[in-house]
Amino acid sequence: MGAKVLIDADQVRRTVARIAHEIVERHPDPSAIALVGLHTRGVPLAMRLKRLIGEFSGMEPAMGTVDIALYRDDVGVGGGRRGVVPVVGETILDFDITERPVILVDDVLFTGRTIRAAIDAIFDYGRPPQVELAVLVDRGHRELPIRPDYVGRNLPTGKDERVTVHLSEIDGSDEVLLEEAP
Amino acid sequence: MSARRSLIAMSDLDREDVGRILRTATRFGEVMERDIKKVPTLRGRTVINLFLEASTRTSTSFELAAKRLSADVVSIKGSGSSLEKGESLKDTILTLEAYDPDVFIIRHPHVGACRLAERYTSAAVVNAGDGTGEHPTQALLDLYTVQREVGPIDGLHVAFVGDVLHSRVARSGISAFRMMGAHVTVVAPPTLVPRHLGEALGAEVSADIGDIASADLVYVLRMQRERMGAGGFVPSLREYALLYQVSHDRLRPGQRVMHAGPVNRGVEITSALVDDPTTLIERQAGNGLVVRMAVLYDLLAEPEDAPFGSGALAAVSA
């Protein structure tokens, strides 16, 4: 099964930097907003954005993480193998969410269902004044009316193809791969 | 879609499963600190609590666990149901099956009731205590409590003291602590230890209460008078207490005490020790909720169709 590199390490770096600039442009006081990374790869992306926004503007946004395992709409009860349900990751939102615009950060935007679940999850903590979405890759095929506010790259893909994002914090290197359906 | 994922005995789980359930329980601990202590995970699912033997802690915490996960919960007690009119467990299960439940949580006075129930339902079955059989969720919450309050279980020395013969808490507990790498000693009068228990579960057996001295944890078991019938297991409760009651005098500093409740004060344990805040007894009861939420969460099946987006979740378990 061949995997094609769509975005290399250098392009990932520049793309994330551009998103950081766009966020600063839209939010002149970044210290008043919060970046919330979605487990797993949205978390290191949000951390990179926080650092870059701090460099560019001198003000760092608040940072949180959200895990959507408890908010999924596609799991059943009963059959199947043990241990294949998603591990529940940490949700940490230790700021007052009702006072800060929230920017959700994820690696790949696909059907939109993950984002729907993340919005539900953060609303259990309170009602943020605004929610935006930043993604490294938008691969299309939306199944819900969800649109990103900050997009690293639009990648037209087939529905059966698989887009895999590697980030150095987790995978040892930065790259975005396209794999054919098995 | 072969085997359904019920939890009836500790042997249904391996060490990895236990580790995962305990980690998930920690996450539910975080959910319980939120303003909205409820998540939509089991929305639209039906959980039936069938409690055919007395219970406070287990039935309450299972019911609340299912509700905090947004399931629809029906709780049925032995008295007040058609079981009083003589309906058998099998017929009760078949009747309730008509409502298409996803999970049965069953407590029953007889060993094997859950395995029987499993034959007549397509729902997952969770054993909430079957007679003198097993009580796996109690064992899991005991492990969770020890991990949080004492530390890693691997290498720990645990002494189970008292009525092992009638104790499902001990049967599941010994298996669970052994599975996680603890050294287990059973201390009890020989009449209250099942034959071959030592070899079967990999525990040392002693009749001398002095042998609790080397344990890090002393797990006190309730004298189950209701299961002793005409008796003959011990000459008298007074004599039992004299020889085996766990008290401050018999403990050395630093030893932690557990008891699954309900407690017979002055029989297997002194009243003063039950009220001592350094014991883990109250913590055990409190941890029942998040551990049972984790057990219910763990019954969820893998998604049947395409992965849930190709982003965060696909690799979460890595």
Interface residues (C-beta under 8 A of the other chain):
Chain A: L38 H39 T40 R41 G42 D67 I68 A69 L70 Y71 R72 D74 V75 G76 V77 G78 G79 G80 R81 R82 G83 V84 V85 P86 V87 V88 G89 E90 T91 D106 D107 V108 L109 F110 T111 G112 R113 T114 D120 D124 Y125 G126 R139 R162 V163 T164 V165
Chain B: M1 S2 R4 R5 L13 E16 D17 R20 R23 T24 R27 F28 E30 V31 R34 D35 I36 K38 V39 P40 T41 L42 R45 L69 D102 V103 S122 A123 A124 Y297 D298 L299 L300 A301 E302 P303 E304 D305 F308 G309 S310 G311 A312 L313 A315 V316 S317 A318
